[in-house]
Amino acid sequence: MLLLSVAAVVSGCASGRAGTDGAAGTGSAELVVFAASSFAAPLGELVDRFQRDRPGVEVRINPASSTALALQIADGAPAGVFVSAGRAPIERAGGRVVDPVVVATDDLVVAVPEGNPGRVRVTADLARVDLRVGACPAGVPCGDYARRVFDESGVVPSVDTEEPDAASLLAKVRSGDLDAAVLYRSQVAAAAPMVESVQLDPPSRVRAEYVVTALRSPDGSPPSPTATAFVEFVTATGAGALREAGFGPP
Amino acid sequence: MTTERRPAAVVVLGVLGAAFLSLPLLALFVRVPWSDLGSVLSAPATRQALALSLGTSVTAAGLSVVFGVPLAWLLATGRGRVAAVGRAVVLLPIVLPPVVGGVALLAALGRRGVAGPLLAEVGVVLPFSAAGVVAAQVFVAMPFLVVTVEAAFRTTDPQRLAAAASLGAGGWRSFRQVTLPAATPAVLAGVALAWARALGEFGATITFAGSLEGRTRTLPLAVHLGTQVDPGAALVLSALLVAVSLGVLVVLRSRWLVAFRPVVPARGPRTG
């Protein structure tokens, strides 16, 4: 936390100086977006488009588990926008949240390495002890969604490791160190062909939600204009791009 | 100016340094939710993490002695380029971020690693196992023992070795009866350092061995999980680790760490 704030102060000073010395003038601003690790890649593309029309605006994404980010926000981390993989972390982020909006939804699939070496066919295969199965911990969105999927299907998975967030979990599937993990469909699709998805069988009704919100500053002052503009951009202009990337409508 | 031994600027900077090191640890205890203390400490997850931490770190320290002492002796007595390269390689894990050690271990011993498939053929699969935790700990901890012990071996009195040889002692006998006894304080100090480093290991462990309650989730990994989902538990477990580490330091301070001091500069080996 301390390191984060130090980094923000340092980068804040640097960009402030650039604003006064450089040609950008009054348009100069920095926005820090705390984002669910599974959403960092599509969000990165939205950030590129957002910045293209706004010279002098610099957006930085801090990807991690939504729950970890929510705790940091509640502790006063210098974030302007929070994109969470679910509503629970939004609650934990506390009073800094302003009008959270669901911006996209997603399904869950079983992610397997290229070629599906563990020959995973149905959800119940994740109970096989001969497979290396990964998960996210309880309390982290990717872990809670997966637990709901397993509860629904009555499968007790034989989990070998709990990785801190969805991106770390996907990385272990991509490297082939894990045979299977329940993850988000679009996140898995973006990692093709190194990672393949296997449909949940039986199908699941569990839907993941991505929620975006601007954040008040830690001292309670309203969100910056850049933060508000970014949330509007993501919910309006960004919606089409997110559909194209395979996300479902809110 | 007024006192020749303690200039004010040095005192101020030193006190600031001490404050920077001690205040965060004090703050940790200020913020520990004492009402949760009992429930967190008595939780099965905590007991498993503590037992796993103690078991794996002691094993890692033992393995570090078994392989590290001979390695230290090879480096201390080695000449030329091979020994120089060997010394650099042994130092690397000390300066590398532990997470790089974890990535390297996966590259070597992971399922699709260089040697992983070979090991799997003979039934040894380290990732996501307690043995993998030990491997990660040995990787980051053994260098501390090697460096400490090598320094002692280098200062072994050549005259005593010559005397042993003149009395008919072979290589093994003079190693066991002259070299090793002279280095015993350094070996003990090295064990303490390696064990403490293994107990605190995080980055290489979570990368190489993963994190699963009761199997690979050591105390530092439990602290990290706490910071992700349950800050109160993270504070209690951190306090537990501080207490364990402090206890070890207090026990060691009187004996081994004091004995370790004369080994560092190039003074004589007669530390006892």
Interface residues (C-beta under 8 A of the other chain):
Chain A: S65 T67 A68 L71 R132 G134 P137 A138 G139 V140 V159 D160 T161 E162 E163 P164 D165 K172 S175 G176 D177
Chain B: L106 G110 R111 R112 P127 F128 I206 A209 G210 S211 L212 E213 R215 T216 R217 H224 L225 T227 Q228 V229 D230 P231
